[in-house]
Amino acid sequence: MNSDRKLRTRLLTAVPIAALAFSLAACGGSAAERPSTGELSDGITKILEDSGQADILTEGQVDCVSEALLESEISDQDLANIAEGEDVQTSQEAKDLVESTMAEAVSTCITSTE
């Protein structure tokens, strides 16, 4: 009986570890990771340059906007797209969230970094 109890205990201990390993493996691969502030700043700068608005924000303001976006509810994939210099969102709802968050961040960052 004692050996059955030990076996059951080992199995019960192994199940959460296996589940965690499986879930981490499922998250890997093609899933986007949240970019760094620097990566996001570079992407925002590229988007501004591509749209002819390179001088609209200072470097400090771009960094401030990047931090605000990172602290928001914007998905990792949408932030990764911005970090790549692509103004592309995964859905209309995501686009609306990016636009509203960006507008609020720009407003805040322009006044706080003047």
Biopython code that builds the backbone (N, CA, C, O; Angstrom):
import numpy as np
from Bio.PDB.StructureBuilder import StructureBuilder

atoms = [
    (1, "MET", "N", (0.807, -1.188, 0.000)),
    (1, "MET", "CA", (0.000, 0.000, 0.000)),
    (1, "MET", "C", (0.852, 1.256, 0.000)),
    (1, "MET", "O", (0.520, 2.245, -0.653)),
    (2, "ASN", "N", (1.931, 1.211, 0.722)),
    (2, "ASN", "CA", (2.816, 2.355, 0.815)),
    (2, "ASN", "C", (3.417, 2.700, -0.548)),
    (2, "ASN", "O", (3.588, 3.876, -0.869)),
    (3, "SER", "N", (3.739, 1.681, -1.352)),
    (3, "SER", "CA", (4.311, 1.953, -2.671)),
    (3, "SER", "C", (3.270, 2.565, -3.600)),
    (3, "SER", "O", (3.606, 3.398, -4.443)),
    (4, "ASP", "N", (1.991, 2.155, -3.452)),
    (4, "ASP", "CA", (0.922, 2.763, -4.244)),
    (4, "ASP", "C", (0.760, 4.238, -3.902)),
    (4, "ASP", "O", (0.546, 5.068, -4.786)),
    (5, "ARG", "N", (0.859, 4.550, -2.652)),
    (5, "ARG", "CA", (0.728, 5.943, -2.207)),
    (5, "ARG", "C", (1.878, 6.784, -2.762)),
    (5, "ARG", "O", (1.657, 7.911, -3.207)),
    (6, "LYS", "N", (3.104, 6.250, -2.743)),
    (6, "LYS", "CA", (4.251, 6.970, -3.279)),
    (6, "LYS", "C", (4.098, 7.186, -4.781)),
    (6, "LYS", "O", (4.390, 8.269, -5.290)),
    (7, "LEU", "N", (3.643, 6.159, -5.486)),
    (7, "LEU", "CA", (3.448, 6.274, -6.921)),
    (7, "LEU", "C", (2.385, 7.335, -7.226)),
    (7, "LEU", "O", (2.576, 8.177, -8.104)),
    (8, "ARG", "N", (1.278, 7.288, -6.504)),
    (8, "ARG", "CA", (0.204, 8.263, -6.701)),
    (8, "ARG", "C", (0.700, 9.681, -6.418)),
    (8, "ARG", "O", (0.370, 10.611, -7.155)),
    (9, "THR", "N", (1.486, 9.849, -5.362)),
    (9, "THR", "CA", (2.032, 11.157, -5.016)),
    (9, "THR", "C", (2.948, 11.661, -6.118)),
    (9, "THR", "O", (2.891, 12.835, -6.484)),
    (10, "ARG", "N", (3.796, 10.782, -6.652)),
    (10, "ARG", "CA", (4.697, 11.190, -7.737)),
    (10, "ARG", "C", (3.914, 11.569, -8.989)),
    (10, "ARG", "O", (4.248, 12.541, -9.666)),
    (11, "LEU", "N", (2.878, 10.804, -9.292)),
    (11, "LEU", "CA", (2.060, 11.122, -10.465)),
    (11, "LEU", "C", (1.337, 12.452, -10.294)),
    (11, "LEU", "O", (1.292, 13.263, -11.218)),
    (12, "LEU", "N", (0.773, 12.673, -9.112)),
    (12, "LEU", "CA", (0.070, 13.933, -8.860)),
    (12, "LEU", "C", (1.027, 15.121, -8.895)),
    (12, "LEU", "O", (0.637, 16.224, -9.280)),
    (13, "THR", "N", (2.258, 14.901, -8.500)),
    (13, "THR", "CA", (3.259, 15.954, -8.554)),
    (13, "THR", "C", (3.681, 16.221, -9.992)),
    (13, "THR", "O", (3.943, 17.365, -10.362)),
    (14, "ALA", "N", (3.747, 15.180, -10.794)),
    (14, "ALA", "CA", (4.203, 15.309, -12.179)),
    (14, "ALA", "C", (3.172, 15.969, -13.074)),
    (14, "ALA", "O", (3.535, 16.641, -14.040)),
    (15, "VAL", "N", (1.900, 15.792, -12.776)),
    (15, "VAL", "CA", (0.847, 16.333, -13.641)),
    (15, "VAL", "C", (0.936, 17.849, -13.782)),
    (15, "VAL", "O", (0.934, 18.336, -14.913)),
    (16, "PRO", "N", (1.016, 18.635, -12.687)),
    (16, "PRO", "CA", (1.115, 20.092, -12.866)),
    (16, "PRO", "C", (2.388, 20.508, -13.607)),
    (16, "PRO", "O", (2.369, 21.466, -14.380)),
    (17, "ILE", "N", (3.479, 19.803, -13.376)),
    (17, "ILE", "CA", (4.729, 20.132, -14.061)),
    (17, "ILE", "C", (4.584, 19.873, -15.553)),
    (17, "ILE", "O", (5.013, 20.689, -16.368)),
    (18, "ALA", "N", (3.983, 18.746, -15.917)),
    (18, "ALA", "CA", (3.774, 18.434, -17.332)),
    (18, "ALA", "C", (2.826, 19.440, -17.976)),
    (18, "ALA", "O", (3.049, 19.871, -19.107)),
    (19, "ALA", "N", (1.767, 19.817, -17.256)),
    (19, "ALA", "CA", (0.814, 20.796, -17.786)),
    (19, "ALA", "C", (1.486, 22.141, -18.019)),
    (19, "ALA", "O", (1.233, 22.797, -19.029)),
    (20, "LEU", "N", (2.337, 22.551, -17.094)),
    (20, "LEU", "CA", (3.055, 23.807, -17.239)),
    (20, "LEU", "C", (3.992, 23.755, -18.439)),
    (20, "LEU", "O", (4.051, 24.697, -19.229)),
    (21, "ALA", "N", (4.724, 22.655, -18.574)),
    (21, "ALA", "CA", (5.641, 22.519, -19.703)),
    (21, "ALA", "C", (4.892, 22.538, -21.023)),
    (21, "ALA", "O", (5.353, 23.149, -21.987)),
    (22, "PHE", "N", (3.740, 21.877, -21.079)),
    (22, "PHE", "CA", (2.937, 21.855, -22.291)),
    (22, "PHE", "C", (2.404, 23.241, -22.628)),
    (22, "PHE", "O", (2.433, 23.655, -23.786)),
    (23, "SER", "N", (1.919, 23.954, -21.625)),
    (23, "SER", "CA", (1.364, 25.283, -21.882)),
    (23, "SER", "C", (2.454, 26.256, -22.311)),
    (23, "SER", "O", (2.208, 27.121, -23.152)),
    (24, "LEU", "N", (3.648, 26.133, -21.749)),
    (24, "LEU", "CA", (4.747, 26.999, -22.178)),
    (24, "LEU", "C", (5.163, 26.679, -23.606)),
    (24, "LEU", "O", (5.484, 27.584, -24.375)),
    (25, "ALA", "N", (5.160, 25.417, -23.962)),
    (25, "ALA", "CA", (5.502, 25.034, -25.328)),
    (25, "ALA", "C", (4.459, 25.555, -26.306)),
    (25, "ALA", "O", (4.799, 25.972, -27.413)),
    (26, "ALA", "N", (3.198, 25.534, -25.905)),
    (26, "ALA", "CA", (2.133, 26.032, -26.766)),
    (26, "ALA", "C", (2.235, 27.531, -26.972)),
    (26, "ALA", "O", (1.825, 28.042, -28.014)),
    (27, "CYS", "N", (2.780, 28.249, -25.989)),
    (27, "CYS", "CA", (2.916, 29.700, -26.090)),
    (27, "CYS", "C", (4.105, 30.103, -26.948)),
    (27, "CYS", "O", (4.163, 31.238, -27.421)),
    (28, "GLY", "N", (5.024, 29.225, -27.151)),
    (28, "GLY", "CA", (6.228, 29.560, -27.904)),
    (28, "GLY", "C", (5.963, 29.564, -29.387)),
    (28, "GLY", "O", (4.828, 29.406, -29.838)),
    (29, "GLY", "N", (7.019, 29.745, -30.131)),
    (29, "GLY", "CA", (6.907, 29.668, -31.578)),
    (29, "GLY", "C", (6.441, 30.957, -32.194)),
    (29, "GLY", "O", (7.144, 31.966, -32.140)),
    (30, "SER", "N", (5.248, 30.937, -32.787)),
    (30, "SER", "CA", (4.793, 32.071, -33.578)),
    (30, "SER", "C", (4.161, 33.184, -32.747)),
    (30, "SER", "O", (3.884, 34.260, -33.278)),
    (31, "ALA", "N", (3.933, 32.956, -31.492)),
    (31, "ALA", "CA", (3.308, 33.999, -30.669)),
    (31, "ALA", "C", (4.274, 35.169, -30.499)),
    (31, "ALA", "O", (5.462, 34.985, -30.234)),
    (32, "ALA", "N", (3.740, 36.361, -30.657)),
    (32, "ALA", "CA", (4.562, 37.565, -30.525)),
    (32, "ALA", "C", (4.842, 37.841, -29.057)),
    (32, "ALA", "O", (4.016, 37.579, -28.183)),
    (33, "GLU", "N", (6.013, 38.370, -28.815)),
    (33, "GLU", "CA", (6.370, 38.789, -27.461)),
    (33, "GLU", "C", (6.231, 40.299, -27.378)),
    (33, "GLU", "O", (6.333, 41.001, -28.385)),
    (34, "ARG", "N", (5.999, 40.786, -26.186)),
    (34, "ARG", "CA", (5.892, 42.226, -25.972)),
    (34, "ARG", "C", (7.264, 42.843, -26.242)),
    (34, "ARG", "O", (8.254, 42.423, -25.644)),
    (35, "PRO", "N", (7.336, 43.825, -27.126)),
    (35, "PRO", "CA", (8.633, 44.438, -27.440)),
    (35, "PRO", "C", (9.120, 45.322, -26.296)),
    (35, "PRO", "O", (8.368, 45.655, -25.380)),
    (36, "SER", "N", (10.384, 45.687, -26.372)),
    (36, "SER", "CA", (10.947, 46.609, -25.385)),
    (36, "SER", "C", (10.559, 48.037, -25.743)),
    (36, "SER", "O", (10.061, 48.298, -26.838)),
    (37, "THR", "N", (10.787, 48.946, -24.823)),
    (37, "THR", "CA", (10.508, 50.364, -25.082)),
    (37, "THR", "C", (11.322, 50.854, -26.276)),
    (37, "THR", "O", (10.810, 51.578, -27.130)),
    (38, "GLY", "N", (12.594, 50.455, -26.330)),
    (38, "GLY", "CA", (13.461, 50.873, -27.431)),
    (38, "GLY", "C", (12.970, 50.368, -28.775)),
    (38, "GLY", "O", (12.964, 51.111, -29.757)),
    (39, "GLU", "N", (12.558, 49.109, -28.827)),
    (39, "GLU", "CA", (12.047, 48.541, -30.083)),
    (39, "GLU", "C", (10.776, 49.259, -30.518)),
    (39, "GLU", "O", (10.584, 49.552, -31.698)),
    (40, "LEU", "N", (9.919, 49.535, -29.551)),
    (40, "LEU", "CA", (8.676, 50.228, -29.863)),
    (40, "LEU", "C", (8.941, 51.662, -30.320)),
    (40, "LEU", "O", (8.298, 52.148, -31.251)),
    (41, "SER", "N", (9.883, 52.333, -29.669)),
    (41, "SER", "CA", (10.252, 53.698, -30.069)),
    (41, "SER", "C", (10.792, 53.717, -31.493)),
    (41, "SER", "O", (10.446, 54.598, -32.280)),
    (42, "ASP", "N", (11.636, 52.750, -31.822)),
    (42, "ASP", "CA", (12.179, 52.660, -33.189)),
    (42, "ASP", "C", (11.054, 52.474, -34.208)),
    (42, "ASP", "O", (11.056, 53.102, -35.267)),
    (43, "GLY", "N", (10.099, 51.607, -33.880)),
    (43, "GLY", "CA", (8.979, 51.366, -34.787)),
    (43, "GLY", "C", (8.094, 52.591, -34.961)),
    (43, "GLY", "O", (7.670, 52.901, -36.074)),
    (44, "ILE", "N", (7.814, 53.286, -33.866)),
    (44, "ILE", "CA", (6.996, 54.504, -33.948)),
    (44, "ILE", "C", (7.714, 55.553, -34.783)),
    (44, "ILE", "O", (7.095, 56.224, -35.609)),
    (45, "THR", "N", (9.009, 55.695, -34.571)),
    (45, "THR", "CA", (9.797, 56.651, -35.356)),
    (45, "THR", "C", (9.723, 56.316, -36.840)),
    (45, "THR", "O", (9.570, 57.214, -37.668)),
    (46, "LYS", "N", (9.831, 55.034, -37.186)),
    (46, "LYS", "CA", (9.745, 54.609, -38.589)),
    (46, "LYS", "C", (8.366, 54.925, -39.169)),
    (46, "LYS", "O", (8.259, 55.411, -40.295)),
    (47, "ILE", "N", (7.319, 54.650, -38.402)),
    (47, "ILE", "CA", (5.958, 54.944, -38.874)),
    (47, "ILE", "C", (5.791, 56.439, -39.113)),
    (47, "ILE", "O", (5.206, 56.852, -40.114)),
    (48, "LEU", "N", (6.306, 57.248, -38.193)),
    (48, "LEU", "CA", (6.220, 58.704, -38.358)),
    (48, "LEU", "C", (7.013, 59.154, -39.583)),
    (48, "LEU", "O", (6.531, 59.979, -40.359)),
    (49, "GLU", "N", (8.215, 58.625, -39.767)),
    (49, "GLU", "CA", (9.035, 58.982, -40.928)),
    (49, "GLU", "C", (8.343, 58.591, -42.227)),
    (49, "GLU", "O", (8.317, 59.371, -43.179)),
    (50, "ASP", "N", (7.781, 57.382, -42.267)),
    (50, "ASP", "CA", (7.106, 56.906, -43.480)),
    (50, "ASP", "C", (5.877, 57.739, -43.833)),
    (50, "ASP", "O", (5.488, 57.820, -44.998)),
    (51, "SER", "N", (5.271, 58.358, -42.821)),
    (51, "SER", "CA", (4.089, 59.185, -43.085)),
    (51, "SER", "C", (4.430, 60.668, -43.238)),
    (51, "SER", "O", (3.535, 61.509, -43.326)),
    (52, "GLY", "N", (5.726, 60.985, -43.267)),
    (52, "GLY", "CA", (6.150, 62.371, -43.434)),
    (52, "GLY", "C", (5.993, 63.223, -42.190)),
    (52, "GLY", "O", (5.930, 64.449, -42.290)),
    (53, "GLN", "N", (5.928, 62.608, -41.029)),
    (53, "GLN", "CA", (5.733, 63.340, -39.784)),
    (53, "GLN", "C", (6.881, 63.103, -38.806)),
    (53, "GLN", "O", (6.666, 63.060, -37.595)),
    (54, "ALA", "N", (8.071, 62.953, -39.314)),
    (54, "ALA", "CA", (9.234, 62.604, -38.491)),
    (54, "ALA", "C", (9.523, 63.633, -37.402)),
    (54, "ALA", "O", (10.042, 63.276, -36.345)),
    (55, "ASP", "N", (9.198, 64.899, -37.641)),
    (55, "ASP", "CA", (9.522, 65.951, -36.683)),
    (55, "ASP", "C", (8.388, 66.291, -35.719)),
    (55, "ASP", "O", (8.485, 67.263, -34.970)),
    (56, "ILE", "N", (7.324, 65.507, -35.730)),
    (56, "ILE", "CA", (6.161, 65.837, -34.903)),
    (56, "ILE", "C", (6.416, 65.585, -33.416)),
    (56, "ILE", "O", (5.855, 66.289, -32.576)),
    (57, "LEU", "N", (7.249, 64.598, -33.071)),
    (57, "LEU", "CA", (7.563, 64.279, -31.680)),
    (57, "LEU", "C", (9.070, 64.235, -31.480)),
    (57, "LEU", "O", (9.811, 63.828, -32.374)),
    (58, "THR", "N", (9.515, 64.651, -30.313)),
    (58, "THR", "CA", (10.929, 64.535, -29.972)),
    (58, "THR", "C", (11.230, 63.083, -29.599)),
    (58, "THR", "O", (10.313, 62.281, -29.416)),
    (59, "GLU", "N", (12.490, 62.756, -29.489)),
    (59, "GLU", "CA", (12.883, 61.404, -29.095)),
    (59, "GLU", "C", (12.331, 61.059, -27.707)),
    (59, "GLU", "O", (11.863, 59.943, -27.485)),
    (60, "GLY", "N", (12.384, 62.016, -26.780)),
    (60, "GLY", "CA", (11.852, 61.794, -25.443)),
    (60, "GLY", "C", (10.345, 61.562, -25.453)),
    (60, "GLY", "O", (9.829, 60.742, -24.694)),
    (61, "GLN", "N", (9.647, 62.293, -26.318)),
    (61, "GLN", "CA", (8.201, 62.119, -26.424)),
    (61, "GLN", "C", (7.851, 60.759, -27.026)),
    (61, "GLN", "O", (6.889, 60.118, -26.604)),
    (62, "VAL", "N", (8.627, 60.327, -28.003)),
    (62, "VAL", "CA", (8.408, 58.999, -28.599)),
    (62, "VAL", "C", (8.617, 57.917, -27.538)),
    (62, "VAL", "O", (7.840, 56.967, -27.453)),
    (63, "ASP", "N", (9.669, 58.065, -26.733)),
    (63, "ASP", "CA", (9.913, 57.100, -25.659)),
    (63, "ASP", "C", (8.765, 57.102, -24.648)),
    (63, "ASP", "O", (8.361, 56.044, -24.167)),
    (64, "CYS", "N", (8.247, 58.268, -24.329)),
    (64, "CYS", "CA", (7.120, 58.402, -23.404)),
    (64, "CYS", "C", (5.881, 57.697, -23.972)),
    (64, "CYS", "O", (5.186, 56.983, -23.250)),
    (65, "VAL", "N", (5.612, 57.898, -25.253)),
    (65, "VAL", "CA", (4.480, 57.247, -25.911)),
    (65, "VAL", "C", (4.681, 55.734, -25.900)),
    (65, "VAL", "O", (3.735, 54.987, -25.653)),
    (66, "SER", "N", (5.898, 55.280, -26.166)),
    (66, "SER", "CA", (6.199, 53.843, -26.167)),
    (66, "SER", "C", (5.905, 53.224, -24.808)),
    (66, "SER", "O", (5.309, 52.150, -24.723)),
    (67, "GLU", "N", (6.321, 53.898, -23.759)),
    (67, "GLU", "CA", (6.064, 53.387, -22.409)),
    (67, "GLU", "C", (4.568, 53.311, -22.125)),
    (67, "GLU", "O", (4.097, 52.350, -21.516)),
    (68, "ALA", "N", (3.829, 54.309, -22.561)),
    (68, "ALA", "CA", (2.376, 54.307, -22.353)),
    (68, "ALA", "C", (1.723, 53.154, -23.113)),
    (68, "ALA", "O", (0.808, 52.512, -22.597)),
    (69, "LEU", "N", (2.181, 52.891, -24.321)),
    (69, "LEU", "CA", (1.620, 51.789, -25.099)),
    (69, "LEU", "C", (1.935, 50.450, -24.435)),
    (69, "LEU", "O", (1.087, 49.560, -24.386)),
    (70, "LEU", "N", (3.149, 50.314, -23.931)),
    (70, "LEU", "CA", (3.532, 49.069, -23.271)),
    (70, "LEU", "C", (2.726, 48.815, -22.007)),
    (70, "LEU", "O", (2.461, 47.662, -21.665)),
    (71, "GLU", "N", (2.336, 49.862, -21.315)),
    (71, "GLU", "CA", (1.559, 49.730, -20.082)),
    (71, "GLU", "C", (0.063, 49.541, -20.354)),
    (71, "GLU", "O", (-0.713, 49.307, -19.428)),
    (72, "SER", "N", (-0.330, 49.640, -21.602)),
    (72, "SER", "CA", (-1.749, 49.551, -21.964)),
    (72, "SER", "C", (-2.187, 48.098, -22.155)),
    (72, "SER", "O", (-1.419, 47.159, -21.945)),
    (73, "GLU", "N", (-3.425, 47.953, -22.553)),
    (73, "GLU", "CA", (-4.006, 46.638, -22.827)),
    (73, "GLU", "C", (-3.808, 46.204, -24.277)),
    (73, "GLU", "O", (-4.380, 45.198, -24.698)),
    (74, "ILE", "N", (-3.021, 46.934, -25.040)),
    (74, "ILE", "CA", (-2.770, 46.576, -26.433)),
    (74, "ILE", "C", (-2.063, 45.224, -26.461)),
    (74, "ILE", "O", (-1.153, 44.971, -25.671)),
    (75, "SER", "N", (-2.489, 44.367, -27.372)),
    (75, "SER", "CA", (-1.952, 43.006, -27.430)),
    (75, "SER", "C", (-0.470, 43.007, -27.827)),
    (75, "SER", "O", (0.030, 43.943, -28.451)),
    (76, "ASP", "N", (0.201, 41.932, -27.445)),
    (76, "ASP", "CA", (1.609, 41.762, -27.794)),
    (76, "ASP", "C", (1.800, 41.782, -29.309)),
    (76, "ASP", "O", (2.763, 42.366, -29.805)),
    (77, "GLN", "N", (0.890, 41.150, -30.043)),
    (77, "GLN", "CA", (1.009, 41.097, -31.502)),
    (77, "GLN", "C", (0.891, 42.492, -32.110)),
    (77, "GLN", "O", (1.665, 42.848, -32.999)),
    (78, "ASP", "N", (-0.064, 43.276, -31.642)),
    (78, "ASP", "CA", (-0.233, 44.625, -32.191)),
    (78, "ASP", "C", (0.967, 45.504, -31.847)),
    (78, "ASP", "O", (1.399, 46.311, -32.670)),
    (79, "LEU", "N", (1.506, 45.355, -30.642)),
    (79, "LEU", "CA", (2.715, 46.108, -30.274)),
    (79, "LEU", "C", (3.914, 45.638, -31.092)),
    (79, "LEU", "O", (4.745, 46.454, -31.493)),
    (80, "ALA", "N", (4.012, 44.340, -31.341)),
    (80, "ALA", "CA", (5.112, 43.823, -32.160)),
    (80, "ALA", "C", (5.039, 44.387, -33.577)),
    (80, "ALA", "O", (6.070, 44.700, -34.174)),
    (81, "ASN", "N", (3.830, 44.519, -34.118)),
    (81, "ASN", "CA", (3.675, 45.115, -35.448)),
    (81, "ASN", "C", (4.174, 46.555, -35.449)),
    (81, "ASN", "O", (4.889, 46.968, -36.362)),
    (82, "ILE", "N", (3.800, 47.310, -34.435)),
    (82, "ILE", "CA", (4.252, 48.705, -34.337)),
    (82, "ILE", "C", (5.775, 48.744, -34.209)),
    (82, "ILE", "O", (6.427, 49.568, -34.850)),
    (83, "ALA", "N", (6.338, 47.873, -33.398)),
    (83, "ALA", "CA", (7.800, 47.827, -33.217)),
    (83, "ALA", "C", (8.518, 47.520, -34.532)),
    (83, "ALA", "O", (9.664, 47.925, -34.729)),
    (84, "GLU", "N", (7.844, 46.809, -35.420)),
    (84, "GLU", "CA", (8.417, 46.508, -36.737)),
    (84, "GLU", "C", (8.218, 47.665, -37.719)),
    (84, "GLU", "O", (8.630, 47.582, -38.876)),
    (85, "GLY", "N", (7.589, 48.735, -37.253)),
    (85, "GLY", "CA", (7.358, 49.890, -38.115)),
    (85, "GLY", "C", (6.132, 49.747, -38.989)),
    (85, "GLY", "O", (5.993, 50.440, -39.997)),
    (86, "GLU", "N", (5.242, 48.846, -38.601)),
    (86, "GLU", "CA", (4.027, 48.592, -39.367)),
    (86, "GLU", "C", (2.809, 49.045, -38.565)),
    (86, "GLU", "O", (2.584, 48.576, -37.449)),
    (87, "ASP", "N", (2.036, 49.946, -39.129)),
    (87, "ASP", "CA", (0.817, 50.416, -38.478)),
    (87, "ASP", "C", (-0.323, 49.495, -38.885)),
    (87, "ASP", "O", (-1.247, 49.895, -39.594)),
    (88, "VAL", "N", (-0.238, 48.246, -38.420)),
    (88, "VAL", "CA", (-1.208, 47.205, -38.764)),
    (88, "VAL", "C", (-1.677, 46.558, -37.469)),
    (88, "VAL", "O", (-0.866, 46.146, -36.640)),
    (89, "GLN", "N", (-3.004, 46.472, -37.300)),
    (89, "GLN", "CA", (-3.553, 45.859, -36.106)),
    (89, "GLN", "C", (-4.307, 44.583, -36.481)),
    (89, "GLN", "O", (-4.656, 44.364, -37.641)),
    (90, "THR", "N", (-4.543, 43.764, -35.486)),
    (90, "THR", "CA", (-5.145, 42.454, -35.715)),
    (90, "THR", "C", (-6.657, 42.484, -35.917)),
    (90, "THR", "O", (-7.235, 41.508, -36.394)),
    (91, "SER", "N", (-7.301, 43.592, -35.559)),
    (91, "SER", "CA", (-8.753, 43.710, -35.730)),
    (91, "SER", "C", (-9.147, 45.181, -35.659)),
    (91, "SER", "O", (-8.331, 46.035, -35.311)),
    (92, "GLN", "N", (-10.388, 45.466, -35.987)),
    (92, "GLN", "CA", (-10.879, 46.839, -35.877)),
    (92, "GLN", "C", (-10.892, 47.281, -34.420)),
    (92, "GLN", "O", (-10.582, 48.432, -34.113)),
    (93, "GLU", "N", (-11.247, 46.376, -33.533)),
    (93, "GLU", "CA", (-11.246, 46.688, -32.102)),
    (93, "GLU", "C", (-9.825, 47.023, -31.634)),
    (93, "GLU", "O", (-9.624, 47.951, -30.851)),
    (94, "ALA", "N", (-8.856, 46.267, -32.116)),
    (94, "ALA", "CA", (-7.455, 46.531, -31.763)),
    (94, "ALA", "C", (-7.006, 47.874, -32.335)),
    (94, "ALA", "O", (-6.291, 48.627, -31.674)),
    (95, "LYS", "N", (-7.425, 48.169, -33.555)),
    (95, "LYS", "CA", (-7.077, 49.449, -34.180)),
    (95, "LYS", "C", (-7.637, 50.613, -33.367)),
    (95, "LYS", "O", (-6.946, 51.605, -33.133)),
    (96, "ASP", "N", (-8.892, 50.486, -32.937)),
    (96, "ASP", "CA", (-9.512, 51.530, -32.126)),
    (96, "ASP", "C", (-8.757, 51.724, -30.811)),
    (96, "ASP", "O", (-8.558, 52.852, -30.361)),
    (97, "LEU", "N", (-8.340, 50.609, -30.200)),
    (97, "LEU", "CA", (-7.598, 50.683, -28.948)),
    (97, "LEU", "C", (-6.242, 51.343, -29.151)),
    (97, "LEU", "O", (-5.831, 52.170, -28.338)),
    (98, "VAL", "N", (-5.545, 50.989, -30.221)),
    (98, "VAL", "CA", (-4.239, 51.596, -30.508)),
    (98, "VAL", "C", (-4.403, 53.091, -30.741)),
    (98, "VAL", "O", (-3.640, 53.896, -30.207)),
    (99, "GLU", "N", (-5.398, 53.458, -31.536)),
    (99, "GLU", "CA", (-5.608, 54.872, -31.846)),
    (99, "GLU", "C", (-5.952, 55.687, -30.600)),
    (99, "GLU", "O", (-5.407, 56.773, -30.403)),
    (100, "SER", "N", (-6.841, 55.179, -29.766)),
    (100, "SER", "CA", (-7.226, 55.938, -28.577)),
    (100, "SER", "C", (-6.081, 56.007, -27.567)),
    (100, "SER", "O", (-5.854, 57.044, -26.944)),
    (101, "THR", "N", (-5.367, 54.903, -27.413)),
    (101, "THR", "CA", (-4.222, 54.885, -26.489)),
    (101, "THR", "C", (-3.125, 55.807, -26.981)),
    (101, "THR", "O", (-2.517, 56.534, -26.195)),
    (102, "MET", "N", (-2.871, 55.780, -28.284)),
    (102, "MET", "CA", (-1.843, 56.636, -28.875)),
    (102, "MET", "C", (-2.221, 58.105, -28.712)),
    (102, "MET", "O", (-1.374, 58.919, -28.343)),
    (103, "ALA", "N", (-3.465, 58.454, -28.978)),
    (103, "ALA", "CA", (-3.903, 59.848, -28.854)),
    (103, "ALA", "C", (-3.744, 60.347, -27.427)),
    (103, "ALA", "O", (-3.254, 61.454, -27.205)),
    (104, "GLU", "N", (-4.154, 59.542, -26.466)),
    (104, "GLU", "CA", (-4.027, 59.922, -25.058)),
    (104, "GLU", "C", (-2.552, 60.032, -24.661)),
    (104, "GLU", "O", (-2.161, 60.957, -23.950)),
    (105, "ALA", "N", (-1.745, 59.088, -25.123)),
    (105, "ALA", "CA", (-0.321, 59.099, -24.784)),
    (105, "ALA", "C", (0.388, 60.307, -25.385)),
    (105, "ALA", "O", (1.191, 60.954, -24.714)),
    (106, "VAL", "N", (0.098, 60.609, -26.632)),
    (106, "VAL", "CA", (0.729, 61.769, -27.274)),
    (106, "VAL", "C", (0.359, 63.038, -26.531)),
    (106, "VAL", "O", (1.220, 63.873, -26.254)),
    (107, "SER", "N", (-0.917, 63.188, -26.206)),
    (107, "SER", "CA", (-1.369, 64.363, -25.468)),
    (107, "SER", "C", (-0.641, 64.492, -24.129)),
    (107, "SER", "O", (-0.161, 65.571, -23.780)),
    (108, "THR", "N", (-0.563, 63.410, -23.396)),
    (108, "THR", "CA", (0.112, 63.405, -22.092)),
    (108, "THR", "C", (1.606, 63.644, -22.246)),
    (108, "THR", "O", (2.191, 64.424, -21.495)),
    (109, "CYS", "N", (2.219, 62.984, -23.204)),
    (109, "CYS", "CA", (3.678, 63.052, -23.363)),
    (109, "CYS", "C", (4.144, 64.404, -23.898)),
    (109, "CYS", "O", (5.236, 64.859, -23.558)),
    (110, "ILE", "N", (3.341, 65.039, -24.718)),
    (110, "ILE", "CA", (3.722, 66.354, -25.231)),
    (110, "ILE", "C", (3.729, 67.361, -24.098)),
    (110, "ILE", "O", (4.636, 68.189, -24.011)),
    (111, "THR", "N", (2.727, 67.303, -23.225)),
    (111, "THR", "CA", (2.662, 68.281, -22.147)),
    (111, "THR", "C", (3.644, 67.975, -21.010)),
    (111, "THR", "O", (4.104, 68.892, -20.330)),
    (112, "SER", "N", (3.964, 66.702, -20.801)),
    (112, "SER", "CA", (4.842, 66.340, -19.689)),
    (112, "SER", "C", (6.330, 66.433, -20.021)),
    (112, "SER", "O", (7.158, 66.471, -19.111)),
    (113, "THR", "N", (6.683, 66.472, -21.298)),
    (113, "THR", "CA", (8.088, 66.514, -21.677)),
    (113, "THR", "C", (8.502, 67.837, -22.319)),
    (113, "THR", "O", (9.598, 67.944, -22.869)),
    (114, "GLU", "N", (7.645, 68.829, -22.252)),
    (114, "GLU", "CA", (7.973, 70.139, -22.843)),
    (114, "GLU", "C", (9.069, 70.825, -22.048)),
    (114, "GLU", "O", (9.479, 71.934, -22.391)),
]
sb = StructureBuilder()
sb.init_structure("model")
sb.init_model(0)
sb.init_chain("A")
sb.init_seg("    ")
for serial, (resi, resn, name, xyz) in enumerate(atoms, 1):
    if name == "N":
        sb.init_residue(resn, " ", resi, " ")
    sb.init_atom(name, np.array(xyz, "f"), 0.0, 1.0, " ", f" {name:<3s}", serial, name[0])
structure = sb.get_structure()
